Amino acid sequence: MNTDTVIPADTVTAADTADTAADTVPAKRVVLTDVGHTFDPTGEDMLFRHLTVTLLPRHVYALTGPSGSGKSTLLSIIAGWTAPAQGTVERIGCDRVNWVLQNPHGVARRSAIDHVSLPFIARGENRHDAESHALGLLYAFGLTRLAFKPFSDLSGGEAQRLMLARGVASGADLMLVDEPTAQLDLTTAATVNERLHALSLGGAIVVVATHDPRTRDACTDLIDLGDWQ
Ligand SMILES: Nc1ncnc2c1ncn2[C@@H]1O[C@H](COP(=O)(O)OP(=O)(O)OP(=O)(O)O)[C@@H](O)[C@H]1O
């Protein structure tokens, strides 16, 4: 991991501290057991099957597979929005689920720091503390010098990194990221990929659906749906 990252101390919960203790089962986890899914009413044309994996905090899982293999569907199953046709999904200690969308959405005239402070303020922090935590995350995502720029002035890669920083600020237990570099050119995508590790700074379980081999390589773990046909 990059050594220039900053973990906002207050975003790490007591449960996360327990996660790091040796010989303990992580308090927060998602356990998929024998999961399979199909949209075919006959049940014959399975997208994936027998997927068994435990997702843990502070890991960033790349979810890969050809187009149409079921990556977005599996994200939705992990989030609890779609029931799997087969198997079970247990979400333990995952009360807050956050979905980071492909296209960055922000408020044009609001500053970058405002976008990242707001989730802290929404959770009851005063503006000073919220901005201090937001600055830590902006630093982790390489956005310090843009903190007071309006969202409309950010490039595509900067806006996408801001969305990731805001996702971490949301204090989610489970963060699902769909194709974070899909709309970006190679150089811009690289600036996003090199900061992906910062996604798990708040102690979330992070799953990133991607086609991009560089995004895959920037994650800590790999779930390739091609292995679960
Ligand atoms: N609600 C639905 N009803 C019927 N079929 C669906 C539904 N949602 C997705 N599908 C189909 O399921 C398959 C998997 O879709 P999904 O979007 O999960 O794949 P993906 O791997 O994320 O694809 P891509 O990489 O192109 O985004 C596709 O063939 C899609 O058309």
The ligand as an SDF file (V2000), in Angstrom:
LIG
                    3D

 31 33  0  0  0  0  0  0  0  0999 V2000
  -33.3800   -8.1330  -14.8930 N   0  0  0  0  0  0  0  0  0  0  0  0
  -32.9280   -8.9130  -15.8730 C   0  0  0  0  0  0  0  0  0  0  0  0
  -33.7580   -9.7320  -16.5270 N   0  0  0  0  0  0  0  0  0  0  0  0
  -33.3280  -10.5530  -17.5000 C   0  0  0  0  0  0  0  0  0  0  0  0
  -32.0380  -10.6410  -17.8850 N   0  0  0  0  0  0  0  0  0  0  0  0
  -31.1630   -9.8450  -17.2650 C   0  0  0  0  0  0  0  0  0  0  0  0
  -31.5460   -8.9480  -16.2310 C   0  0  0  0  0  0  0  0  0  0  0  0
  -30.4350   -8.2890  -15.7850 N   0  0  0  0  0  0  0  0  0  0  0  0
  -29.4160   -8.7570  -16.5260 C   0  0  0  0  0  0  0  0  0  0  0  0
  -29.8410   -9.6810  -17.4140 N   0  0  0  0  0  0  0  0  0  0  0  0
  -28.9930  -10.4380  -18.3330 C   0  0  0  0  0  0  0  0  0  0  0  0
  -28.0960  -11.1950  -17.5540 O   0  0  0  0  0  0  0  0  0  0  0  0
  -26.8210  -11.2420  -18.1650 C   0  0  0  0  0  0  0  0  0  0  0  0
  -25.7580  -10.6970  -17.1930 C   0  0  0  0  0  0  0  0  0  0  0  0
  -25.9470   -9.2910  -17.0540 O   0  0  0  0  0  0  0  0  0  0  0  0
  -24.9530   -8.4120  -16.1860 P   0  0  0  0  0  0  0  0  0  0  0  0
  -25.3270   -6.9930  -16.4420 O   0  0  0  0  0  0  0  0  0  0  0  0
  -24.9710   -8.9020  -14.8000 O   0  0  0  0  0  0  0  0  0  0  0  0
  -23.5650   -8.7840  -16.8550 O   0  0  0  0  0  0  0  0  0  0  0  0
  -22.1670   -8.0150  -16.7530 P   0  0  0  0  0  0  0  0  0  0  0  0
  -21.1170   -9.0740  -16.6340 O   0  0  0  0  0  0  0  0  0  0  0  0
  -22.2340   -6.9850  -15.6810 O   0  0  0  0  0  0  0  0  0  0  0  0
  -22.1000   -7.3340  -18.1810 O   0  0  0  0  0  0  0  0  0  0  0  0
  -21.2500   -6.0690  -18.6780 P   0  0  0  0  0  0  0  0  0  0  0  0
  -19.8140   -6.3960  -18.4280 O   0  0  0  0  0  0  0  0  0  0  0  0
  -21.5780   -5.9910  -20.1360 O   0  0  0  0  0  0  0  0  0  0  0  0
  -21.7560   -4.8760  -17.9070 O   0  0  0  0  0  0  0  0  0  0  0  0
  -26.9360  -10.4400  -19.4450 C   0  0  0  0  0  0  0  0  0  0  0  0
  -27.1700  -11.3350  -20.5100 O   0  0  0  0  0  0  0  0  0  0  0  0
  -28.1390   -9.5580  -19.2130 C   0  0  0  0  0  0  0  0  0  0  0  0
  -28.7800   -9.2480  -20.4240 O   0  0  0  0  0  0  0  0  0  0  0  0
  1  2  1  0
  2  3  1  0
  2  7  2  0
  3  4  2  0
  4  5  1  0
  5  6  2  0
  6  7  1  0
  6 10  1  0
  7  8  1  0
  8  9  2  0
  9 10  1  0
 10 11  1  0
 11 12  1  0
 11 30  1  0
 12 13  1  0
 13 14  1  0
 13 28  1  0
 14 15  1  0
 15 16  1  0
 16 17  2  0
 16 18  1  0
 16 19  1  0
 19 20  1  0
 20 21  2  0
 20 22  1  0
 20 23  1  0
 23 24  1  0
 24 25  2  0
 24 26  1  0
 24 27  1  0
 28 29  1  0
 28 30  1  0
 30 31  1  0
M  END
$$$$
